[in-house]
Amino acid sequence: MLTIKQITENTEAVLRGLEKKHFKNAKETIEQVIALNDKRRSTQNQLDKNLAEVNSLSRTIGQLMKEGKKEEAESARARVAELKEGNKELDATMTQAATDMQNILYTIPNVPYDEVPEGVGAEDNVVEKMGGMETELPKDALPHWELAKKYDLIDFDLGVKITGAGFPVYKGKGAQLQRALINFFLDEARKSGYTEIMPPTVVNAASGYGTGQLPDKEGQMYHCEVDDLYLIPTAEVPVTNIYRDVILEEKQLPIMNCAYTQCFRREAGSYGKDVRGLNRLHEFSKVELVRIDKPEHSKQSHQEMLDHVEGLLQKLELPYRILRLCGGDMSFTAALCFDFEVYSEAQKRWLEVSSVSNFDTYQANRLKCRYRNADKKTELCHTLNGSALALPRIVAALLENNQTPEGIRIPKALVPYCGFDIID
């Protein structure tokens, strides 16, 4: 979440940023935060004065009694009792103001960087780069859901029987392809210096609040109500929360973690032709990169993550493009975000396969994730993450773009992981 210092010292810049993100009632909300902060501070000041007076009076009571000044001592005792009773009210007022302020801060999105373009939605995103191999398919090219059925790779109907729509069952070479991609992505991350984590796939509410999924995405997360736990939408949540309430040493940064997990998203309200097959699922596999860094190095970290994801797509021989997201299409928590999309030749559309984001101090402030600098002062870290990669749409693009009359060709980089070079 935004820091109070950020809001009070750079109010106009914060308001401009929230306007770029199309956050409704930004001015009124920020004014509420400032008013509650003023109330909290003024109450704290009064409480401090009262406590100082109580301490002073308490020291004099004994002396007054020694001097035989009983009435003055009793008067001082009465004043101490009065102050202590008033302090209870002041403390309650201060606590309520702090709680109300915190609850409002949770609803305010991150402020985008200046380089984030203006815009309302996906149509306003800026194409930064295009790359990869052009694909020429047979005239009778099939979409991936038809290929999956033809080669018995994925059974969507069986998934409906077992669980429901959006929970496919991978079979035979389809399952092997999934496992091959997971291992390939993890190995590539390890080669780039990332330490692998195997985290839980359910988290508590504190973890959801720590990375910003709660309260913003509460309706999109699967909630285990009896235990008040949430199925993770991405490994970002458990991995980043490793560093909640932690003070790191500067020499430890940047921290680089990767993790493979199953991910769960309700995707409430999603429907239509764009959700067919693997295009939008409730459960899917993903390898995630997470970095914790110091502010002056986070932009370099962000670029290194972008280069890593681009390298994966190049090795998979897929046509891709990189988008700089506009303010209106960015996530609630991101300060700067780039999306990677691969082209599905059979569907004639782009499929998002990764978002690589810099969150500045927004998540770290929620997490209380800090580091001790060279001057031994503690500062908020910057957090970053990105998919490297999300599997469903990668699988869709691989199947569609590599179909031939003989079968589905496997990219060279994946052959050692699959154990086969063609699906026939």
Buried (B, 14 or more C-beta within 10 A) or exposed (E): BBBBEBBBEBBEEBBBBBEBBBBEEBEEBBEBBBEBBEBBEBBBEBBEEBBEEBEEBEEEBEEBBEEEBEEBBEBBBEBBEEBEEEBEEBBEBBEBBBEBBBEBBBEBBBBBBEEBBEBEEBEBBEEEEEEBEEBEBEEEBBBBBBBBBBBEBBBBEEBBEEEEEBBBBBBEBBEBBBEBBBBBBBEBBEEBEBEEBEBEBBBBBEBBBBBBBBBBBEEBBBBEEEEEBBBBBBBBBBBBBBBBEBEBEEEEBBBBBBBBBEBBBBBEEBEEEEBBBBBBBBBBBBBBBBBBBBBEBBBEBBEBBBEBBBEBBBBBBBBBBBBBBBBBBBBBBBBBBBBBBBBBBBBEEBBBBBBBBBBBBBBBBBBBBBBBEEEEEEBBBBBBBBBBBBBBBBBBBBBBBBBEEEBBBBBEBBBEBBEBEBBE
